């Protein structure tokens, strides 16, 4: 997988450095505002945004502590619970599954996300888990004027087999998790507590470590 850093196997020590070129909250809100809400692709007529019910919020992630679980003030706190649907209208949620989750926030126009998704697809190997941990992609910051729109057709073309949760036009799920760049990650344990958050591309080894964090 593509990565900005290489780390060891010690869960309490590895550091994922946030991507230098990131999109801050103000920019993605502007991008969303300029985008459409539905697909213009006649072969894939689906909404680009969902109706989201979010309970709870985390403090914004300080980039200097991204990926260092013991430095993340959200570690050990209840994860925000977001309930909505996938692109087929099937109920989907994060933070309340009763199983460990890897949540990855993806913007269809983000080049780092475009590079990360095929590697995650390979890691899931036709399933919806990595190392036994459920993977949910939160499709956020959709914008009809930018590449790979609509996000549903992009993920379908990549062969995405993980869960999908459509964020709303305000990126409410992303904001609730205190994140503002892409890709962004949250590891949530089976009891609904946050194990840690990260930003940027992760290597295959780092994703496995992320799964281990989610499993406790």
C-alpha positions in Angstrom: 0.0 0.0 0.0 1.1 3.6 -0.5 2.4 5.3 2.7 4.0 8.4 4.0 5.8 6.6 6.8 7.0 3.1 7.8 6.4 1.9 11.3 7.3 -0.9 13.6 4.9 -3.4 15.1 4.5 -1.9 18.6 0.9 -0.6 18.7 1.6 2.0 21.3 4.5 3.5 19.5 3.6 3.7 15.8 3.0 7.1 14.3 1.1 7.9 11.2 2.0 11.3 9.9 -0.8 13.3 8.4 -0.5 14.0 4.7 1.0 17.4 4.1 -1.5 18.2 1.4 -4.8 18.0 3.2 -8.2 19.5 2.9 -9.2 21.4 5.9 -12.8 21.6 7.1 -13.4 25.0 5.6 -12.3 23.9 2.1 -14.4 20.7 2.0 -17.4 22.7 3.2 -16.8 25.0 0.3 -16.4 22.1 -2.1 -19.6 20.5 -0.9 -21.5 23.7 -1.4 -20.4 23.9 -5.0 -21.4 20.3 -5.8 -24.6 18.7 -6.8 -26.7 16.3 -4.6 -27.4 13.6 -7.2 -25.6 11.7 -9.9 -25.7 12.9 -13.4 -24.6 9.5 -14.6 -27.7 7.8 -16.2 -26.1 4.4 -15.6 -25.9 5.0 -11.8 -28.7 7.2 -10.7 -28.1 7.4 -6.9 -27.9 10.1 -4.3 -24.5 11.6 -3.5 -25.5 12.5 0.0 -27.5 10.7 2.7 -29.7 11.6 5.6 -27.6 11.1 8.7 -28.5 10.9 12.3 -25.4 11.5 14.4 -25.2 11.3 18.2 -22.0 12.4 20.0 -18.9 14.3 18.9 -15.1 14.1 19.3 -12.7 17.0 19.7 -10.8 17.8 16.5 -7.7 15.7 16.0 -4.5 17.5 16.4 -2.3 16.6 13.4 0.7 16.2 15.7 -1.0 13.3 17.5 -2.6 11.7 14.5 -2.2 7.9 14.8 -0.6 7.8 18.2 -3.4 6.3 20.3 -2.0 7.3 23.7 -1.8 10.9 22.5 -5.3 11.1 21.0 -7.7 12.7 23.5 -10.5 10.7 21.9 -9.0 7.3 22.8 -11.2 5.6 25.3 -14.1 7.9 24.6 -17.5 6.8 23.2 -17.5 6.9 19.4 -20.1 9.0 17.7 -22.9 6.9 16.4 -23.9 7.8 12.9 -26.9 6.1 11.3 -27.8 6.4 7.6 -27.8 4.3 4.5 -25.5 3.0 1.8 -26.0 3.9 -1.9 -28.7 1.2 -2.3 -30.8 2.6 0.6 -29.8 -0.2 2.9 -29.3 0.8 6.6 -25.7 1.4 7.5 -24.0 2.8 10.6 -20.7 3.4 12.4 -19.9 3.4 16.1 -22.6 1.0 17.2 -22.2 -2.3 15.4 -21.1 -4.3 18.5 -18.1 -5.4 16.5 -14.7 -3.8 16.0 -14.7 -1.4 13.1 -12.1 0.4 10.9 -13.8 3.5 9.6 -12.2 5.2 6.6 -13.4 8.6 5.4 -13.1 8.9 1.6 -13.6 11.7 -0.8 -14.1 10.6 -4.4 -11.9 13.5 -5.7 -9.0 13.0 -3.3 -6.0 11.5 -5.1 -4.7 9.8 -1.9 -8.1 8.2 -1.4 -8.1 7.0 -5.1 -4.7 5.4 -4.4 -5.8 3.8 -1.1 -9.1 2.2 -2.1 -7.6 -0.4 -4.5 -5.2 -1.5 -1.7 -8.0 -1.8 0.8 -10.1 -3.8 -1.8 -7.1 -6.2 -2.1 -6.8 -6.5 1.6 -10.5 -7.3 2.0 -10.1 -10.0 -0.6 -13.7 -10.1 -1.6 -15.1 -9.7 1.9 -15.9 -6.8 4.1 -13.2 -7.2 6.8 -9.5 -6.9 7.3 -8.0 -9.2 9.9 -11.5 -9.9 11.1 -12.4 -6.3 11.6 -15.4 -4.7 9.8 -14.4 -2.0 7.3 -16.8 0.8 6.6 -16.1 3.5 4.1 -17.8 6.8 4.8 -18.2 8.6 1.5 -17.9 12.3 2.4 -17.4 15.7 0.8 -19.0 14.7 -2.5 -18.8 17.3 -5.3 -20.4 16.9 -8.7 -17.8 19.2 -10.3 -14.8 17.0 -9.4 -13.4 13.7 -10.5 -14.8 10.2 -9.9 -18.3 11.6 -9.4 -20.6 10.1 -8.3 -18.8 8.3 -5.5 -21.1 5.3 -5.7 -19.9 4.5 -9.3 -16.3 5.1 -8.3 -16.5 2.6 -5.4 -18.3 0.1 -7.6 -15.7 0.4 -10.3 -13.0 -0.3 -7.7 -14.8 -3.4 -6.5 -15.4 -2.0 -3.0 -16.8 -4.8 -0.7 -16.7 -3.1 2.6 -19.6 -1.3 4.2 -20.6 2.1 2.9 -22.2 5.0 4.8 -23.2 8.1 2.8 -22.3 11.3 4.7 -24.6 14.3 4.3 -24.0 17.6 2.6 -22.5 19.1 5.8 -20.1 16.2 6.2 -21.7 15.6 9.6 -20.1 12.2 10.3 -16.6 13.5 9.4 -17.1 16.5 11.6 -18.5 14.4 14.5 -15.3 12.3 14.4 -13.2 15.5 14.6 -11.5 14.9 11.2 -10.9 17.1 8.3 -8.6 15.6 5.7 -8.6 12.5 3.5 -8.2 9.7 3.8 -9.0 9.8 7.5 -9.4 6.8 9.9 -11.0 5.8 13.1 -10.6 2.5 15.0 -13.6 1.7 17.1 -13.7 -1.2 19.5 -16.6 -3.6 19.9 -17.8 -1.8 23.0 -18.2 1.4 21.0 -15.1 3.2 22.4 -12.5 4.9 20.2 -9.1 3.3 20.0 -7.6 6.1 18.0 -7.7 8.2 14.8 -5.3 8.9 12.0 -5.0 10.8 8.7 -3.2 10.0 5.5 -2.4 6.9 3.5 -1.6 3.8 5.5 0.6 0.9 4.5 -0.6 -2.7 4.6 1.2 -3.2 7.9 -0.3 -0.1 9.4 -3.8 -1.1 8.4 -3.2 -4.5 10.2 -2.0 -2.6 13.3 -5.2 -0.4 13.0 -7.3 -3.6 13.0 -5.4 -4.8 16.1 -6.2 -1.5 17.8 -9.9 -1.9 17.0 -9.8 -5.4 18.5 -8.3 -4.1 21.7 
